[in-house]
Amino acid sequence: MNKSLKRPYLTLLTAVLLMCGCSATRELPEDVYMLDHVRVVADGKYKDINASQLKSYVRQKGNARWFYAVKIPLGVYAMAGKDSSWINRTLRNIGEAPVVYDSLLAQQSCEVLKQALQNKGYLDAEVELFVDKKGKKLNAYYVLHPHEPYFVSDFEADIRDSVIAGLLKEKKYQIRMGERFSVDALNNERSDITSYLQDRGYFRFHKEFVTYKARKHEKERTVDVKLIVHPYYTSEGKDTLHAHYDIRNIVYESGSPNDSVIHLRRHVLEENTFIKKGGPYSASDLQNTYNHFGRLGAVRYTNINFEPVPNTSLLDTRIQIQTNKPSTISFQPEGTNTSGDLGAAASLTYQNRNIFRGSETFSMQLRGAYEAIRGLEGYSNQDFFEYSLEGRLSFPRFIFPFLSSDVRRKIIATSEVSVTFDSQDRPEFHRRVLSGVWRYNWRPQFRHDSYRFDLIDLNYVFMPWISETFKKEYLDDTSNSNAILRYNYEDLFIMKMGFGYTYNNGRIALKTNVETAGNLLNLYSRIVKPKRNELEQYMLFGIAYAQYVKGDFEFTKQLLSRLSKDQLVFHIGVGIAYPYGNSRILPFEKRYFSGGANSVRGWSVRSLGPGRYKEEDGKINFITQTGDLKLDLNLEYRTHLFWKFGGALFLDAGNIWTLRDYKDQPGGQFKLRNFLKDLAVSYGLGVRLNFDYFILRFDLGMKAVNPAYKTEDEDHFPLLHPRLSRDMAFHFAVGLPF
């Protein structure tokens, strides 16, 4: 179907859904209206009144609109007939029934909005409701009249427990004279006092012992606030001091119904227990203990009970630990699609989550893959086979000298060592990769950031066989010499270190990574003066080693409120890698590529760039369409559609470039004066299927600006001259792009 025929069909479908939406109102009884729009507006001038956020307090909202525009779910519902046939039931389940305006819910919304304003200090706030009826539809307008806010004129703390009064004597309260009166500040102060006392032995203290009295002065628009900390009430109704509790004993028990043994070493149990024998009860220590046991892979369930010792102020602590089954074996099949070449893979994994009785995790994975390769000529075999074996051992703590036990306990960390062997047999060549890594991962408690440090990462790449056809066409033919191609089909050794940092608070995500390779080896080479090859590279055991530095930065921000089902998300990704010293070209695995499901989605994977480079020979473009510098700019609007389906509209821009001028990548070098001309731009839409544990994503991208063509060519602006066969790319992926 060509483009001219598609447009009338899309227009007709939209018109049908709109007409069905209108028909939904015709079946409503007299004096019953469908709620069309809900608006919350404020007539005040105060910056802290966010009407869009307050809209969440409204008890009744109109039917869902896809992308803030069309009520598609309502139209689907209205398409259903009146009988109970399968198709009609399906349409009703997928669609959404018309929201009928409820005046009682509207009045409740006014009261809730008024209370929300009063909690912010606008004690004289009023909320008016206006309705606008148009046919069988109704628009509801909630107008907020906050009036002037009230301020705290006097604050007094009345602590009716002499011991607690001494503890709180030097406390700095959050409620201060002259500041805006706020119920949130009062509640925060209650929680702060409760946490403070619960961390100092007051096991039975809770926030209901903290109350307030407030006296309003309307003329001055001020409030006198009195904070009261009540004494403990005995069963006879008498006032007494709150009891202060200390920990007497700590006992570990198995929580497994069929096993009375805890399969963890005593040292591991004590290292993850923050409750102190002989010390005061502490709610923070209790939570830390739960957190640390919860991160152990060997632990399935933890339950901690405190039993008061009769006639004393002591507590006995009982920690019940239920461990997981230590050994598991799993089998996972999967389908693969590499640039249109279909295949299958399967992995068999053995895992032991408590191999040394310290919650150390050992895993061994065997993976095999097969892919049918299309479009190759002159090769005896057309298939791709891959086998890999990986062994991994992870410790739930720092394995590092000179670290105190206190530091180890405060930081949630893992130490990991892994060894991998990967064998790849392609029609053009056979490739083997042997790698080993020693890595640390850690994160501070109660924070949003985490760290990763690769102490050492070794990779040995060797090519035991290269087909004569491939050698003749690409490696040995001097008329078609490709330095990047030749470099990546020679044996190579990479020894690198890396550091990564990640921050994510739900609205802002930051991810950085820096790695460097070959510096220690280069220092050794300058001292020892080993043999050089014909390219003047130092050799280690007869193999050239790579030397480079690489840095990556990603920033993602959610621009719309988290309270909304709609999200506008901005993302920028920048990467740069520079070969030096013993290398003039980056290893293929470290080079950047553009296009694909997580980049500029108008292009398929590895089909964009570098710069203005234009595809000439499809046989080797997977090498030549790589670079040393990458930029991704993405703006994506996400919305909930119905059931587990979500939709997205996106705009992507970016490209890759080389830092040096390689003759095999004409137009690929980064030059500031050509930066805007080199930017590729695409747009598109997507569908997401959210199953909570994972998200299936389908994105359809279209090229808008193609830098591979000159600006005077029509092909440079596919947005103005679209051609589906040339400009469309479809992507299937698991998870969100950023």
Phi, psi and omega in degrees: 000124181279174187296322183293332178277332184290322184300313178300324179294318179294318179297319180295318180298315179298318180296321179297315180295322179295318180293324177295322177297321178292325181292338180295331181279335183291337181271000179284143178296168178294145182065017172242132187235147174273130179286115186265299182236147172234126180234139173239118182231149180244137178265003182276176182244015187266133189291334185277002176266103179257100185298325181294324177288322179293343179299336179294342179280347180290129187284340183221127179237163182286179179297152182296140177244128177286124179055039177061018188235292192248137179275069181299314180302323177295319179296321178295318179298319183290340178289342181289140176281181184275341180281175185257035178292165183300316183294322180290321177296320180296316180297321179293321180291320180286321183280194183222126180294152179298137178279117181271129183299131181239111183295329179293316177296327178294317178294321176298323178297320178299317180294319180293319178296320178298317179296321179297321178292319179296324178296337178272002178106358178268078189289340179261018185297148175227153178228127178251146178245127175238137178239143180233113184262131176227101185066236179261010179252153182223134174254134181249129180240120176257113183258121182268127174244089186288331187060194185281142179283163177256150181237155180284119180263333181208139179228133181223137176253118180250097184258112189262029172226115188297324181289314179295325177301322178293321179293324184267007186300319183263008184290140174264113183280150178286337180272120184230147179295138179094348180268163180300133175292134183209129177294327178299320179295322178296315180294322178296322179293319176302311181295323181294316179295318180298313179297319180301314182285323179293338176274000182234034170099355184270081186297322185263006181279136175221169191290346177292345175283352179249119178230174181227152166236131181234135179238121185265137174246101188294321183296315181273349185055052178229166180224132170267127184244132176235120178266131182239125171256110186279153174285174178281140180256123178283171179295338177274001178085015180265151177275140177207172179289149174292140182282138176256127187246142173244157180274125179267303183229152173235120183240134177257134180225155175281133176263003180280128183294333184249010183213120182269002183254134172271118185274050175222143179296150180302321180299321180293319178298315182289324181295330181262006177257118182261350175290129189258123175294128182087350179262172180287155174299140180218123178293326178293319177296323177298313181294321177299321179296315176301315182298316184288322176291326181294335182274351179283125182296335181282344185264127178264324188205140177229134177225127183240124179239146176243128181242112179298135176280125184305139175063021176221174173250044181243154179235136169262132184255129180240114181253114179260126182242122173250121184265156177282164170296124190295318188250137176222151174232130181229150177234130184226110173274157178205156173258149181233153178212102181251102180053040177094349177274117185271150180197189180217155179214160178209147180227143177241123187234129171253134181223134174238116186268010180203053192291326179248019181060030175230023183064028173284137182254122175246134179222149177226124182236131174246124184232140175228145182217149177224141179215135176269117185266132180251157171085005178264136179235145177088012180242141184289333182237142182244019186240157178242128178238141177220136175228138178217149177227125182232133172244134184221136178230123184238132178252134182278043181191169174288126169254086187204134182288161173071010176263130180289156179296330180294319178294318180300322183286327185283335185252130176278110189222158170225145173245134190223136173233138181216149177228132184226139170237127183233130180241123181237124178244108176251165177300329184274331186195166170246138185226138178233139179229124175243125184222152176216140185223139167240117191226149174240137172233134178206160176209139175292153180289146173060030176230168185260005184249158179215161186227154175219135179227116175270101182296317177207136180223110184253135177223125176244117182249125177222152185244096182288339182207135173229131185294151180297324179299315181294319178299314184295317186282327190237325188262324185261342182282109183293336179286345180234037183293134179229106186299319180295318181295313182297318183299324185273004174241028173243157178297143187212145177237130180236124176236110187230163170235151181210153178223135180230148178225136181226136176228135180206115178249014180097333178245329180234132178232133180229134180220124179229152178208134177230134176218152178219145184225146170086356185292315179295320178294323179292322176297317177299318182295322180292333179277313186275334182059062179287179182293146175252155175269188183293342177266012179066028175267140174294146181246142174237114186056037178079011183233135175288142178251151182274146176223121183197169171229142185218137178224140179230143181220132176227137178225129180230133179225134176272116187273334178265160183297145176292341180286346182265148175286345179263141180227139171244116189242131177251141181219139172227135177230128181231135176218142178215136179223139185227118175277143180204179177060253184277001182225141170250348181228139177288145170301149185304321183294339183260354179279156182266152172226161183230162187092162179109184189291340183242019183226232177273103195281002172281350180243147173287169186297137178060033182239006182243134174079189000284143178056236181261015181300135182247135181302129180241318184227105185298345183289329186236016182291340177294342175266311186287338179267054175226163184207180181257349184223137182223143174222130174234130174235125184224140173228121185228129176258121184245140180215153175277134180262287177197159180047239180259011183266139173230160180236164180210143167244136185222156175226121183240148173214154178154186178179180171236159179216163170259151177274328175259163180266099179266130184294338180276358178229065183299133181082006185268347183284141180286126174225128187302323182292339180257008188303309182294323179293333183275350182287127172268143181229139176217164179217166179171188179222159183215163176235135178240138176245106188263112177255024179070300181284334177205161183236127172268133187234133176235116182239136176244112183251149178232137176292139176244317177226124182247108184288351181290347180244152181294153185298336180277352179276147175297327181293345179289334181237075177300338177301323181270338181228068186288146174216113188302317183297335182260327194253352186261141176223133179250136183230137172239131182209166175250126181094164179284156183290334179195000000 
